[in-house]
Amino acid sequence: MLSPATSLAELTDRFRWQIPSAYNIAEAACGRFATSQPERIALLHQCADGGTQRWSYGALHAASGRLANALAALGIVPGDRVALLLPQTPETLIAHLAIYRIGAIAVPLASLFGVEALRYRLEHSGAAAIITDAPGLAKVEALADALPALRLRILTGPVTGALAEGVHGFDALLSRARDGFASLATGPDDPALMIYTSGTTGQPKGALHGHRVLAGHMPGIQMSQNFMPQPGDILWTPADWAWAGGLLNALFPALSLGVPVVSCHLGKFDPEQAFALMRDHGVRNAFIPPTALKMMRAVANPRARYDLRLRSLGSAGEALGRETYDWARETLGLPVNEFYGQTECNAVIASCAEIGVSRAGAIGRAVPGHEIAVLSAEGVPLAAGVQGQIAVRRPDPVMFLGYWNDPEATAAKFVGDWMTTGDQGLIDDDGYVHFVGRDDDIITSAGYRIGPSEIEDCLLAHPAVALAAAVGKPDALRTEIVKAFIVPAAGVTPDDALADEIRAYVRTRLSAHEYPREIAFVDALPMTTTGKVIRRLLRDEDTAPAAIGCS
């Protein structure tokens, strides 16, 4: 962990990894405080009726111990995969802690997944059990014949009527289980968590992490939250706890630092509701992905209307862009600490306004303890200012153990000791990393290599644009042309004149080869459950959203 410093150079100079030989995520995130300060508040859960449940570290530890006993009694053993198909609820956190305590492997899944997405992940992981709510159970039951390995289903929430064979009520299990559970003495490299990649460029892969992944996240997350913890800190994120962003950019780092976390099942993201939640719970620290921040720009005068008390705001998952960075600084009163990583190796680049590491349009600088480079196609580190592929050197405690049952894909992820990210970027003379785009998203037009992020950022600066995505469209003359998919701002009726205006707007602000020669106005953009635009669907005419108004 990091302690406050005056500069990144000072932090880097004095930082050393200190991960004990016995390390367990549940003990690091909860057990330590449960022993020393059992009444300390860990979780503030906003219920559907507006009330708030307050969970102490002691209560969470006791409940996770009872669930651990119940899981063990039902035949779950170390190494078994236990899927979690749940939103942000206390039961979700209790389940995670119990799984880690028995040495099993948690497989978080997004509640928004459809039946086929669930089938693939449950079958691929060989999950032995799933803990879910009523809507999730209905999806899983429809897959019963396709998942012979899934022998145990646990239902959270109210239980009405008799449960089917192999289905158990969450609360009933806890009420019958004995108290006290000695967590397995896991090591840092013992498997703990498998998170599926978002699938923006192909079939999702199960990135397997050891318990050390939490320790590996701490420096980057502390930087992005201006050296949390500080007195009065309370953290909230709208990010799904099925995503690395929700779990490892927010929930577990905050808990391990003794910072209370606000949880709430918001359903579809609503900017006004998000601001109200931060007001009601006195949120001081937030992790808000770029897509959500861009949606929040539509809310007028939020700092005064909602009496915001934010002192730190982190964001990651997509490129934030200069426009959203400037909006947050001017409207919310603080810069966004943008940071970067992947499901396989997260929070390795970060910003920290507290020590002056903050630059619009950059995703930050290398976090102490992590070595970053931009590589050529041959795997050679490039000079400052030269575009290449962002990479992270191994060994690194935040780096994944490998892809589940896929050694070939794991090996292909590395060039020597460099883990490649598939992301294009460059490092400037001051050490700031600038994200250009995914390898597959780079647009080649008339000999130019164009990253979509800069175009999208420029489009967002136009008042008629709410959201935007840029892709390459095949062209016989130029190889590709830039095509933009635009969600109009509220109250805007798109037409050909607006499309011409937007083209001219981008051309005068960027360059003649970067402006979108085609524009399609759409109702929505295809996104993963983590809020990333799935550009491959936009490039495919058969799956691209239908245009509205004009194109």
Secondary structure by P-SEA (a helix, b strand, c coil): cccccccaaaaaaabbbbbcccccccccccaaaaacccccccbbbbccccbbbbbcaaaaaaaaaaaaaaaaaacccccbbbbbbccccaaaaaaaaaaaaacbbbbbbbccccaaaaaaaaaaacccbbbbcaaaaaaaaaaccccccccbbbbccccccccccccccaaaaaaaccccccccccccccccbbbbccccccccccccccccccccaaaaaaaaaccccccbbbbbbccccccccccccccaaaaaacbbbbbbccccccaaaaaaaaaaaccccccccaaaaaaacccccccccccccccbbbbccccccaaaaaaaaaacccccbbbbbccccccccccccccccccccccccccccbbbbbbcccccccccccccccccccccccccccccccaaaaaaaccccccccccccccccccbbbbccccccccccccbbbbaaaaaaaaaaccccccbbbbbcccccccbbbbbbbbccccccccaaaaaaaaaaaaaaccccccccbbbbcccccccccccccccccccccccccccccc
